[in-house]
């Protein structure tokens, strides 16, 4: 390599492994072809290679949307109708992340069970209801395969995430409580991402108990398909109502002051769930509402959705 310059030697010492490997590959190719190596030529080729690689889009699974980074006020103001004492307002800064548009469906959970032979907490305890069941202790009919899976514990949801991670080679997890509220709000500060009211044309809850003395609506007495109603501004469906959704955090008091990418308390006895559900009042579907249950808890109003980590 007769014309290898000091600049070339410096480049070879870069700590960036990918950069160094590409540089050496280009050297090798030019040497085999009998060309004299020029630092300027190599830099040009390297710049083109790096630019093309950087321009390549990240492979994001179907039905996941990017939630932008940002800061928001988590919790609710004292004046909000239906507010609970554990909704203390505080500032939260979040990095961007990818969230599923929909809750995990019965059909998707069935694939997991059939592929792994997994037995849910309900099945291990020989409960009469498990993930195959819907409302009122009845088996799900085939036409409800696109409804959110219920009777799944926090443990079951985490097991599903691990299976998805192993299967796809990328990380899947439950959202943190802060991510869930931030994604639900989609930039809003009102009780709901729909504004100061939530109707049963916008979400699935017990419409005989409307929010703040608004007109009554429909009480469907069942879940609905996960793609029902209009999505919020960020493309997420049923962030209010239908089913509550498990979050990764232990339930506990919020941290004081501004926090970045919080993961909740380090210890606890119950895991957070968010979002309201088909059999509850409108005020229990607010963006800031908090619920929780022990990790083994399963019922016909709690499901989950995923966050994807590229």
BALOBA-1460 file (C-alpha; in Angstrom, 3 decimals):
// residues 310
<rec num="1" residu="x" x="0.000" y="0.000" z="0.000"/>
<rec num="2" residu="x" x="2.516" y="2.501" z="-1.273"/>
<rec num="3" residu="x" x="0.485" y="5.661" z="-0.943"/>
<rec num="4" residu="x" x="-1.118" y="4.990" z="2.430"/>
<rec num="5" residu="x" x="-1.107" y="8.398" z="4.118"/>
<rec num="6" residu="x" x="-0.967" y="9.398" z="7.781"/>
<rec num="7" residu="x" x="-4.636" y="10.336" z="7.445"/>
<rec num="8" residu="x" x="-5.388" y="6.762" z="6.437"/>
<rec num="9" residu="x" x="-3.513" y="5.410" z="9.462"/>
<rec num="10" residu="x" x="-5.518" y="7.695" z="11.747"/>
<rec num="11" residu="x" x="-8.754" y="6.424" z="10.243"/>
<rec num="12" residu="x" x="-7.675" y="2.843" z="10.894"/>
<rec num="13" residu="x" x="-7.361" y="3.650" z="14.587"/>
<rec num="14" residu="x" x="-10.943" y="4.878" z="14.942"/>
<rec num="15" residu="x" x="-12.876" y="3.148" z="17.714"/>
<rec num="16" residu="x" x="-16.014" y="2.945" z="15.624"/>
<rec num="17" residu="x" x="-16.018" y="-0.755" z="14.726"/>
<rec num="18" residu="x" x="-18.433" y="-0.478" z="11.823"/>
<rec num="19" residu="x" x="-16.519" y="2.446" z="10.351"/>
<rec num="20" residu="x" x="-13.195" y="0.589" z="10.671"/>
<rec num="21" residu="x" x="-14.516" y="-2.633" z="9.129"/>
<rec num="22" residu="x" x="-15.903" y="-0.792" z="6.112"/>
<rec num="23" residu="x" x="-12.641" y="1.068" z="5.685"/>
<rec num="24" residu="x" x="-10.595" y="-2.154" z="5.732"/>
<rec num="25" residu="x" x="-12.976" y="-3.834" z="3.315"/>
<rec num="26" residu="x" x="-12.536" y="-1.001" z="0.846"/>
<rec num="27" residu="x" x="-8.735" y="-1.224" z="1.234"/>
<rec num="28" residu="x" x="-8.820" y="-4.937" z="0.544"/>
<rec num="29" residu="x" x="-10.963" y="-4.576" z="-2.560"/>
<rec num="30" residu="x" x="-8.775" y="-1.865" z="-4.046"/>
<rec num="31" residu="x" x="-5.586" y="-3.817" z="-3.281"/>
<rec num="32" residu="x" x="-6.897" y="-6.945" z="-5.025"/>
<rec num="33" residu="x" x="-7.802" y="-4.888" z="-8.087"/>
<rec num="34" residu="x" x="-4.285" y="-3.496" z="-8.255"/>
<rec num="35" residu="x" x="-5.224" y="0.083" z="-7.556"/>
<rec num="36" residu="x" x="-3.079" y="2.504" z="-5.601"/>
<rec num="37" residu="x" x="-4.853" y="3.445" z="-2.415"/>
<rec num="38" residu="x" x="-5.608" y="7.129" z="-2.026"/>
<rec num="39" residu="x" x="-6.979" y="8.509" z="1.185"/>
<rec num="40" residu="x" x="-9.229" y="10.900" z="-0.701"/>
<rec num="41" residu="x" x="-10.703" y="8.143" z="-2.839"/>
<rec num="42" residu="x" x="-11.292" y="5.915" z="0.137"/>
<rec num="43" residu="x" x="-12.933" y="8.691" z="2.087"/>
<rec num="44" residu="x" x="-15.259" y="9.353" z="-0.821"/>
<rec num="45" residu="x" x="-16.238" y="5.704" z="-1.088"/>
<rec num="46" residu="x" x="-16.622" y="5.428" z="2.659"/>
<rec num="47" residu="x" x="-18.789" y="8.523" z="2.795"/>
<rec num="48" residu="x" x="-21.080" y="7.077" z="0.113"/>
<rec num="49" residu="x" x="-21.354" y="3.724" z="1.913"/>
<rec num="50" residu="x" x="-22.056" y="5.327" z="5.277"/>
<rec num="51" residu="x" x="-24.620" y="7.709" z="3.793"/>
<rec num="52" residu="x" x="-26.527" y="4.928" z="2.060"/>
<rec num="53" residu="x" x="-26.556" y="2.841" z="5.248"/>
<rec num="54" residu="x" x="-27.715" y="5.761" z="7.374"/>
<rec num="55" residu="x" x="-30.483" y="6.504" z="4.892"/>
<rec num="56" residu="x" x="-31.845" y="2.953" z="5.121"/>
<rec num="57" residu="x" x="-35.078" y="2.998" z="7.145"/>
<rec num="58" residu="x" x="-35.389" y="1.104" z="10.417"/>
<rec num="59" residu="x" x="-37.445" y="-2.029" z="10.059"/>
<rec num="60" residu="x" x="-40.503" y="-1.405" z="12.217"/>
<rec num="61" residu="x" x="-43.046" y="-4.226" z="12.645"/>
<rec num="62" residu="x" x="-46.470" y="-3.800" z="11.132"/>
<rec num="63" residu="x" x="-49.004" y="-1.954" z="13.277"/>
<rec num="64" residu="x" x="-46.404" y="-0.107" z="15.350"/>
<rec num="65" residu="x" x="-46.156" y="3.682" z="15.274"/>
<rec num="66" residu="x" x="-43.372" y="5.964" z="16.446"/>
<rec num="67" residu="x" x="-44.268" y="8.066" z="19.468"/>
<rec num="68" residu="x" x="-42.204" y="11.270" z="19.409"/>
<rec num="69" residu="x" x="-39.899" y="12.298" z="22.229"/>
<rec num="70" residu="x" x="-41.200" y="15.070" z="24.445"/>
<rec num="71" residu="x" x="-42.021" y="16.467" z="27.855"/>
<rec num="72" residu="x" x="-45.519" y="16.425" z="29.342"/>
<rec num="73" residu="x" x="-47.408" y="16.955" z="32.578"/>
<rec num="74" residu="x" x="-48.293" y="13.532" z="33.938"/>
<rec num="75" residu="x" x="-51.256" y="13.241" z="36.279"/>
<rec num="76" residu="x" x="-54.336" y="15.444" z="36.555"/>
<rec num="77" residu="x" x="-55.136" y="18.914" z="37.904"/>
<rec num="78" residu="x" x="-57.095" y="19.193" z="41.147"/>
<rec num="79" residu="x" x="-60.041" y="20.630" z="39.188"/>
<rec num="80" residu="x" x="-60.497" y="17.574" z="36.951"/>
<rec num="81" residu="x" x="-63.812" y="15.793" z="37.516"/>
<rec num="82" residu="x" x="-63.244" y="12.242" z="38.780"/>
<rec num="83" residu="x" x="-59.662" y="12.916" z="39.826"/>
<rec num="84" residu="x" x="-58.082" y="10.474" z="42.290"/>
<rec num="85" residu="x" x="-55.532" y="11.337" z="44.981"/>
<rec num="86" residu="x" x="-52.751" y="9.305" z="43.340"/>
<rec num="87" residu="x" x="-52.742" y="11.408" z="40.155"/>
<rec num="88" residu="x" x="-50.272" y="14.035" z="41.406"/>
<rec num="89" residu="x" x="-49.081" y="16.215" z="38.549"/>
<rec num="90" residu="x" x="-45.379" y="16.244" z="37.694"/>
<rec num="91" residu="x" x="-43.197" y="16.779" z="34.639"/>
<rec num="92" residu="x" x="-41.904" y="13.825" z="32.660"/>
<rec num="93" residu="x" x="-39.422" y="13.776" z="29.769"/>
<rec num="94" residu="x" x="-39.563" y="10.762" z="27.450"/>
<rec num="95" residu="x" x="-37.386" y="9.551" z="24.601"/>
<rec num="96" residu="x" x="-39.161" y="8.424" z="21.437"/>
<rec num="97" residu="x" x="-40.463" y="4.857" z="21.302"/>
<rec num="98" residu="x" x="-42.627" y="2.593" z="19.150"/>
<rec num="99" residu="x" x="-46.018" y="1.439" z="20.406"/>
<rec num="100" residu="x" x="-48.515" y="-0.988" z="18.941"/>
<rec num="101" residu="x" x="-51.616" y="0.619" z="17.450"/>
<rec num="102" residu="x" x="-53.730" y="-2.068" z="19.070"/>
<rec num="103" residu="x" x="-54.015" y="-4.220" z="22.159"/>
<rec num="104" residu="x" x="-52.899" y="-7.834" z="21.671"/>
<rec num="105" residu="x" x="-55.796" y="-9.837" z="20.246"/>
<rec num="106" residu="x" x="-57.202" y="-13.263" z="21.041"/>
<rec num="107" residu="x" x="-55.850" y="-14.541" z="17.704"/>
<rec num="108" residu="x" x="-52.347" y="-13.223" z="18.400"/>
<rec num="109" residu="x" x="-52.254" y="-14.712" z="21.875"/>
<rec num="110" residu="x" x="-53.476" y="-18.031" z="20.479"/>
<rec num="111" residu="x" x="-50.448" y="-18.162" z="18.144"/>
<rec num="112" residu="x" x="-48.200" y="-17.697" z="21.159"/>
<rec num="113" residu="x" x="-49.868" y="-20.485" z="23.125"/>
<rec num="114" residu="x" x="-49.872" y="-22.898" z="20.179"/>
<rec num="115" residu="x" x="-46.213" y="-22.169" z="19.363"/>
<rec num="116" residu="x" x="-44.913" y="-22.575" z="22.917"/>
<rec num="117" residu="x" x="-47.414" y="-24.666" z="24.850"/>
<rec num="118" residu="x" x="-47.546" y="-21.847" z="27.386"/>
<rec num="119" residu="x" x="-50.039" y="-22.184" z="30.231"/>
<rec num="120" residu="x" x="-51.374" y="-18.958" z="31.690"/>
<rec num="121" residu="x" x="-51.639" y="-18.265" z="35.398"/>
<rec num="122" residu="x" x="-55.382" y="-18.903" z="35.171"/>
<rec num="123" residu="x" x="-54.821" y="-22.324" z="33.604"/>
<rec num="124" residu="x" x="-52.157" y="-23.254" z="36.151"/>
<rec num="125" residu="x" x="-54.681" y="-22.515" z="38.893"/>
<rec num="126" residu="x" x="-57.422" y="-24.464" z="37.086"/>
<rec num="127" residu="x" x="-59.664" y="-21.402" z="36.911"/>
<rec num="128" residu="x" x="-62.911" y="-21.820" z="34.992"/>
<rec num="129" residu="x" x="-62.042" y="-18.753" z="32.885"/>
<rec num="130" residu="x" x="-58.825" y="-18.170" z="30.956"/>
<rec num="131" residu="x" x="-57.603" y="-16.369" z="27.835"/>
<rec num="132" residu="x" x="-60.021" y="-18.381" z="25.675"/>
<rec num="133" residu="x" x="-62.959" y="-16.758" z="27.482"/>
<rec num="134" residu="x" x="-64.694" y="-13.449" z="27.064"/>
<rec num="135" residu="x" x="-67.324" y="-11.671" z="29.110"/>
<rec num="136" residu="x" x="-69.718" y="-13.336" z="31.501"/>
<rec num="137" residu="x" x="-67.601" y="-16.492" z="31.840"/>
<rec num="138" residu="x" x="-68.322" y="-17.697" z="28.295"/>
<rec num="139" residu="x" x="-65.898" y="-18.974" z="25.659"/>
<rec num="140" residu="x" x="-65.042" y="-16.455" z="22.975"/>
<rec num="141" residu="x" x="-66.948" y="-17.090" z="19.737"/>
<rec num="142" residu="x" x="-64.783" y="-17.355" z="16.608"/>
<rec num="143" residu="x" x="-65.958" y="-13.966" z="15.370"/>
<rec num="144" residu="x" x="-64.252" y="-12.289" z="18.361"/>
<rec num="145" residu="x" x="-60.695" y="-13.297" z="17.445"/>
<rec num="146" residu="x" x="-59.888" y="-9.614" z="16.800"/>
<rec num="147" residu="x" x="-61.044" y="-8.569" z="20.274"/>
<rec num="148" residu="x" x="-58.408" y="-7.897" z="22.940"/>
<rec num="149" residu="x" x="-57.330" y="-10.961" z="24.876"/>
<rec num="150" residu="x" x="-58.395" y="-10.865" z="28.541"/>
<rec num="151" residu="x" x="-57.925" y="-13.079" z="31.605"/>
<rec num="152" residu="x" x="-54.184" y="-12.589" z="31.130"/>
<rec num="153" residu="x" x="-52.014" y="-11.720" z="34.118"/>
<rec num="154" residu="x" x="-49.047" y="-9.355" z="34.148"/>
<rec num="155" residu="x" x="-46.872" y="-12.486" z="34.179"/>
<rec num="156" residu="x" x="-48.626" y="-13.787" z="31.062"/>
<rec num="157" residu="x" x="-48.147" y="-10.460" z="29.289"/>
<rec num="158" residu="x" x="-44.424" y="-10.458" z="30.066"/>
<rec num="159" residu="x" x="-44.131" y="-14.056" z="28.819"/>
<rec num="160" residu="x" x="-45.738" y="-12.990" z="25.542"/>
<rec num="161" residu="x" x="-43.226" y="-10.118" z="25.228"/>
<rec num="162" residu="x" x="-40.332" y="-12.534" z="25.745"/>
<rec num="163" residu="x" x="-41.690" y="-14.861" z="23.076"/>
<rec num="164" residu="x" x="-42.053" y="-12.003" z="20.616"/>
<rec num="165" residu="x" x="-38.481" y="-10.899" z="21.383"/>
<rec num="166" residu="x" x="-37.060" y="-14.388" z="20.837"/>
<rec num="167" residu="x" x="-39.145" y="-14.906" z="17.719"/>
<rec num="168" residu="x" x="-38.324" y="-11.614" z="16.015"/>
<rec num="169" residu="x" x="-34.809" y="-10.938" z="17.245"/>
<rec num="170" residu="x" x="-35.839" y="-7.493" z="18.445"/>
<rec num="171" residu="x" x="-36.955" y="-6.402" z="21.884"/>
<rec num="172" residu="x" x="-40.629" y="-6.168" z="22.778"/>
<rec num="173" residu="x" x="-41.835" y="-5.094" z="26.218"/>
<rec num="174" residu="x" x="-44.755" y="-3.611" z="28.105"/>
<rec num="175" residu="x" x="-44.943" y="0.193" z="28.127"/>
<rec num="176" residu="x" x="-44.002" y="2.079" z="31.251"/>
<rec num="177" residu="x" x="-46.832" y="3.879" z="32.990"/>
<rec num="178" residu="x" x="-45.438" y="7.221" z="31.833"/>
<rec num="179" residu="x" x="-45.206" y="6.043" z="28.221"/>
<rec num="180" residu="x" x="-48.791" y="4.771" z="28.386"/>
<rec num="181" residu="x" x="-50.210" y="8.079" z="29.631"/>
<rec num="182" residu="x" x="-48.071" y="10.137" z="27.256"/>
<rec num="183" residu="x" x="-49.142" y="8.028" z="24.275"/>
<rec num="184" residu="x" x="-52.778" y="8.158" z="25.373"/>
<rec num="185" residu="x" x="-52.754" y="11.939" z="25.666"/>
<rec num="186" residu="x" x="-51.060" y="12.427" z="22.292"/>
<rec num="187" residu="x" x="-50.279" y="16.021" z="23.162"/>
<rec num="188" residu="x" x="-53.549" y="16.836" z="24.941"/>
<rec num="189" residu="x" x="-53.988" y="18.170" z="28.482"/>
<rec num="190" residu="x" x="-57.740" y="17.538" z="28.767"/>
<rec num="191" residu="x" x="-59.297" y="14.629" z="30.712"/>
<rec num="192" residu="x" x="-59.446" y="12.580" z="27.490"/>
<rec num="193" residu="x" x="-57.544" y="12.758" z="24.223"/>
<rec num="194" residu="x" x="-60.949" y="13.551" z="22.706"/>
<rec num="195" residu="x" x="-61.267" y="16.699" z="24.849"/>
<rec num="196" residu="x" x="-63.402" y="17.399" z="27.903"/>
<rec num="197" residu="x" x="-65.758" y="14.503" z="27.244"/>
<rec num="198" residu="x" x="-65.687" y="10.926" z="25.977"/>
<rec num="199" residu="x" x="-68.760" y="9.527" z="24.238"/>
<rec num="200" residu="x" x="-69.592" y="5.924" z="23.427"/>
<rec num="201" residu="x" x="-69.121" y="6.802" z="19.753"/>
<rec num="202" residu="x" x="-65.465" y="7.361" z="20.676"/>
<rec num="203" residu="x" x="-64.778" y="4.559" z="23.156"/>
<rec num="204" residu="x" x="-66.221" y="1.433" z="24.747"/>
<rec num="205" residu="x" x="-67.366" y="1.869" z="28.356"/>
<rec num="206" residu="x" x="-70.623" y="1.735" z="30.320"/>
<rec num="207" residu="x" x="-72.488" y="4.571" z="28.628"/>
<rec num="208" residu="x" x="-75.131" y="4.669" z="31.344"/>
<rec num="209" residu="x" x="-72.496" y="6.464" z="33.436"/>
<rec num="210" residu="x" x="-71.298" y="9.383" z="31.266"/>
<rec num="211" residu="x" x="-68.655" y="11.913" z="32.216"/>
<rec num="212" residu="x" x="-69.536" y="15.073" z="34.150"/>
<rec num="213" residu="x" x="-73.325" y="14.868" z="33.591"/>
<rec num="214" residu="x" x="-73.037" y="14.610" z="29.805"/>
<rec num="215" residu="x" x="-75.712" y="12.675" z="27.850"/>
<rec num="216" residu="x" x="-75.827" y="8.923" z="28.352"/>
<rec num="217" residu="x" x="-74.584" y="6.546" z="25.680"/>
<rec num="218" residu="x" x="-74.454" y="2.853" z="24.793"/>
<rec num="219" residu="x" x="-73.555" y="0.072" z="27.206"/>
<rec num="220" residu="x" x="-72.279" y="-2.764" z="24.981"/>
<rec num="221" residu="x" x="-71.603" y="-5.239" z="27.813"/>
<rec num="222" residu="x" x="-68.670" y="-6.652" z="25.860"/>
<rec num="223" residu="x" x="-65.317" y="-5.779" z="24.386"/>
<rec num="224" residu="x" x="-65.144" y="-4.625" z="20.760"/>
<rec num="225" residu="x" x="-62.514" y="-5.308" z="18.046"/>
<rec num="226" residu="x" x="-59.189" y="-3.633" z="18.755"/>
<rec num="227" residu="x" x="-59.449" y="-1.398" z="15.672"/>
<rec num="228" residu="x" x="-62.834" y="0.041" z="16.654"/>
<rec num="229" residu="x" x="-63.440" y="3.819" z="16.793"/>
<rec num="230" residu="x" x="-61.113" y="6.513" z="15.504"/>
<rec num="231" residu="x" x="-57.485" y="6.428" z="16.693"/>
<rec num="232" residu="x" x="-55.957" y="9.286" z="18.637"/>
<rec num="233" residu="x" x="-53.725" y="11.863" z="16.953"/>
<rec num="234" residu="x" x="-50.724" y="9.530" z="17.140"/>
<rec num="235" residu="x" x="-52.544" y="6.613" z="15.511"/>
<rec num="236" residu="x" x="-53.308" y="4.534" z="18.606"/>
<rec num="237" residu="x" x="-56.656" y="2.782" z="19.024"/>
<rec num="238" residu="x" x="-58.721" y="2.313" z="22.192"/>
<rec num="239" residu="x" x="-56.388" y="4.092" z="24.572"/>
<rec num="240" residu="x" x="-59.587" y="4.917" z="26.475"/>
<rec num="241" residu="x" x="-61.921" y="2.060" z="27.364"/>
<rec num="242" residu="x" x="-62.425" y="-1.452" z="25.950"/>
<rec num="243" residu="x" x="-59.784" y="-3.011" z="28.247"/>
<rec num="244" residu="x" x="-57.285" y="-1.738" z="30.760"/>
<rec num="245" residu="x" x="-53.714" y="-2.539" z="29.788"/>
<rec num="246" residu="x" x="-50.820" y="-3.777" z="31.872"/>
<rec num="247" residu="x" x="-47.765" y="-1.533" z="32.259"/>
<rec num="248" residu="x" x="-44.271" y="-2.577" z="33.312"/>
<rec num="249" residu="x" x="-44.164" y="-0.507" z="36.544"/>
<rec num="250" residu="x" x="-44.812" y="-1.444" z="40.108"/>
<rec num="251" residu="x" x="-47.619" y="0.731" z="41.453"/>
<rec num="252" residu="x" x="-46.359" y="3.478" z="43.767"/>
<rec num="253" residu="x" x="-46.148" y="7.199" z="44.390"/>
<rec num="254" residu="x" x="-44.833" y="9.430" z="41.638"/>
<rec num="255" residu="x" x="-41.362" y="10.920" z="41.907"/>
<rec num="256" residu="x" x="-41.167" y="14.583" z="42.860"/>
<rec num="257" residu="x" x="-39.975" y="17.076" z="40.276"/>
<rec num="258" residu="x" x="-39.119" y="16.449" z="36.643"/>
<rec num="259" residu="x" x="-38.110" y="12.885" z="35.758"/>
<rec num="260" residu="x" x="-36.709" y="11.383" z="32.547"/>
<rec num="261" residu="x" x="-37.880" y="8.014" z="31.225"/>
<rec num="262" residu="x" x="-39.206" y="6.872" z="34.631"/>
<rec num="263" residu="x" x="-39.720" y="3.183" z="35.341"/>
<rec num="264" residu="x" x="-41.720" y="3.603" z="38.526"/>
<rec num="265" residu="x" x="-40.744" y="2.404" z="41.969"/>
<rec num="266" residu="x" x="-38.190" y="-0.381" z="42.296"/>
<rec num="267" residu="x" x="-40.332" y="-2.545" z="44.570"/>
<rec num="268" residu="x" x="-44.031" y="-3.098" z="45.147"/>
<rec num="269" residu="x" x="-46.810" y="-5.645" z="45.415"/>
<rec num="270" residu="x" x="-49.003" y="-4.593" z="42.463"/>
<rec num="271" residu="x" x="-48.363" y="-3.726" z="38.817"/>
<rec num="272" residu="x" x="-49.945" y="-0.723" z="37.114"/>
<rec num="273" residu="x" x="-52.739" y="-1.022" z="34.562"/>
<rec num="274" residu="x" x="-54.119" y="1.877" z="32.527"/>
<rec num="275" residu="x" x="-56.943" y="2.893" z="30.241"/>
<rec num="276" residu="x" x="-60.419" y="2.087" z="31.533"/>
<rec num="277" residu="x" x="-62.600" y="-0.734" z="30.176"/>
<rec num="278" residu="x" x="-65.916" y="-1.891" z="28.725"/>
<rec num="279" residu="x" x="-67.760" y="-2.212" z="32.069"/>
<rec num="280" residu="x" x="-66.664" y="0.959" z="33.851"/>
<rec num="281" residu="x" x="-67.739" y="4.597" z="34.109"/>
<rec num="282" residu="x" x="-66.488" y="7.252" z="31.706"/>
<rec num="283" residu="x" x="-64.469" y="9.008" z="34.430"/>
<rec num="284" residu="x" x="-62.492" y="5.804" z="34.945"/>
<rec num="285" residu="x" x="-61.272" y="6.045" z="31.346"/>
<rec num="286" residu="x" x="-59.498" y="9.405" z="31.783"/>
<rec num="287" residu="x" x="-55.913" y="9.776" z="30.545"/>
<rec num="288" residu="x" x="-54.565" y="10.118" z="34.106"/>
<rec num="289" residu="x" x="-56.544" y="7.332" z="35.791"/>
<rec num="290" residu="x" x="-54.397" y="4.715" z="37.567"/>
<rec num="291" residu="x" x="-55.289" y="1.108" z="38.387"/>
<rec num="292" residu="x" x="-53.240" y="-1.833" z="39.605"/>
<rec num="293" residu="x" x="-53.272" y="-5.519" z="40.418"/>
<rec num="294" residu="x" x="-50.950" y="-8.234" z="41.685"/>
<rec num="295" residu="x" x="-48.842" y="-9.806" z="38.892"/>
<rec num="296" residu="x" x="-50.952" y="-12.987" z="39.028"/>
<rec num="297" residu="x" x="-54.247" y="-11.095" z="38.694"/>
<rec num="298" residu="x" x="-56.451" y="-11.880" z="35.683"/>
<rec num="299" residu="x" x="-59.939" y="-10.732" z="34.844"/>
<rec num="300" residu="x" x="-62.210" y="-9.957" z="31.926"/>
<rec num="301" residu="x" x="-61.274" y="-6.283" z="31.720"/>
<rec num="302" residu="x" x="-57.451" y="-6.280" z="31.526"/>
<rec num="303" residu="x" x="-55.302" y="-6.944" z="28.456"/>
<rec num="304" residu="x" x="-52.052" y="-5.431" z="27.161"/>
<rec num="305" residu="x" x="-50.251" y="-3.855" z="24.220"/>
<rec num="306" residu="x" x="-46.562" y="-3.780" z="23.316"/>
<rec num="307" residu="x" x="-43.693" y="-1.378" z="22.900"/>
<rec num="308" residu="x" x="-41.070" y="-2.254" z="20.260"/>
<rec num="309" residu="x" x="-37.395" y="-1.399" z="20.803"/>
<rec num="310" residu="x" x="-35.456" y="-1.220" z="17.486"/>
